[in-house]
Amino acid sequence: MKFVTKQIHAYLDYPVAIALIGLPFLLSLGSSNPLAFQLSVITGIAAFILTVLTDHQLGLFKVISYKMHLIVDFLVGITFILAPFIFAFEGLDAYFYWLNGVAILFVVGMHKPTLAS
């Protein structure tokens, strides 16, 4: 039942990075803790750089293996799930991280392995 291919993942990476950068502004994140705003923007910038450097269809420089990219995504998902507890995010701040963390872990968990991955 795993259906997220390397190509699908590649096409998700840029919009997700841009959303992580832009949504904190649109949603006015940071009401419970300013770090709720900053963490998303910084993670979005890092995700954009990671995508540019990843060895997949949309990577521009292909210096980071796709497997390493998946490991980083998994760690970000776990971090997003834990961040509201660690940093006392509440309300929308917490829900934003929990929803994104679950979505990231779902995509990584639904990765369809291939011989080239």
C-alpha positions in Angstrom: 0.0 0.0 0.0 3.0 2.3 0.0 2.4 4.8 -2.8 4.7 7.8 -2.3 7.4 7.4 -5.0 10.6 9.3 -5.2 9.1 11.5 -7.9 6.0 12.3 -6.0 8.1 13.2 -3.0 10.3 15.5 -5.1 7.2 17.3 -6.3 5.9 17.8 -2.8 9.2 19.2 -1.4 9.2 22.7 -2.8 5.6 23.5 -2.0 6.0 22.2 1.5 9.1 24.3 2.1 7.4 27.4 0.8 4.3 26.7 3.0 6.5 26.3 6.1 8.0 29.7 5.3 4.8 31.5 4.4 2.1 30.0 6.6 3.5 31.4 9.9 2.9 34.9 8.5 -0.6 34.1 7.2 -1.6 32.3 10.4 0.1 34.7 12.8 1.9 31.8 14.5 3.8 32.6 17.7 1.0 33.7 20.0 1.9 31.1 22.6 5.7 31.3 22.0 7.6 33.3 19.4 9.6 30.1 18.6 6.4 28.7 17.0 6.8 31.3 14.2 10.6 31.1 14.0 10.9 27.3 13.9 8.6 26.9 10.9 10.3 29.6 8.9 13.8 28.3 9.7 12.7 24.7 8.9 11.1 25.9 5.6 14.4 27.5 4.6 16.3 24.4 5.5 13.8 22.2 3.7 14.2 24.3 0.6 18.0 24.0 0.7 17.7 20.3 1.4 15.5 19.9 -1.7 17.9 21.8 -3.9 20.7 19.6 -2.7 18.9 16.2 -2.9 19.6 13.6 -5.5 16.1 13.4 -7.0 14.3 14.7 -10.1 14.0 18.3 -8.8 17.3 18.5 -7.0 19.6 21.0 -8.6 23.0 19.9 -7.2 22.3 16.3 -6.1 24.9 16.1 -3.3 22.6 14.6 -0.6 21.3 11.1 -1.1 17.5 10.6 -1.2 17.9 8.2 1.7 19.5 10.9 3.8 16.7 13.3 2.7 14.1 10.8 4.0 16.0 10.5 7.3 16.0 14.3 7.7 12.3 14.4 6.9 11.6 11.7 9.5 13.6 13.7 12.2 11.7 16.9 11.3 8.4 15.0 11.6 9.3 13.8 15.1 10.6 17.3 16.1 7.3 18.9 14.9 5.3 16.4 17.0 7.4 17.0 20.1 7.9 20.8 19.7 4.5 21.8 21.2 5.3 19.8 24.4 8.9 20.9 24.7 8.2 24.6 24.0 4.7 24.9 25.4 3.0 25.8 22.1 -0.7 26.1 22.6 -3.7 26.5 20.4 -3.0 27.1 16.7 0.7 27.0 17.3 0.5 23.4 18.7 -2.0 22.2 16.1 0.1 23.6 13.2 3.1 21.5 14.4 1.1 18.4 15.2 -0.6 18.4 11.8 2.6 19.0 9.9 4.5 16.5 11.9 1.9 13.8 11.2 1.8 14.7 7.5 5.6 14.5 7.2 5.7 11.1 9.0 2.8 9.9 6.8 4.7 10.8 3.6 7.9 9.2 4.9 6.0 6.1 6.1 4.2 5.7 2.8 7.5 5.9 0.8 7.5 3.2 -1.9 11.0 1.7 -1.9 12.6 1.2 -5.3 15.9 -0.4 -6.2 17.3 3.1 -6.9 16.2 4.5 -3.5 
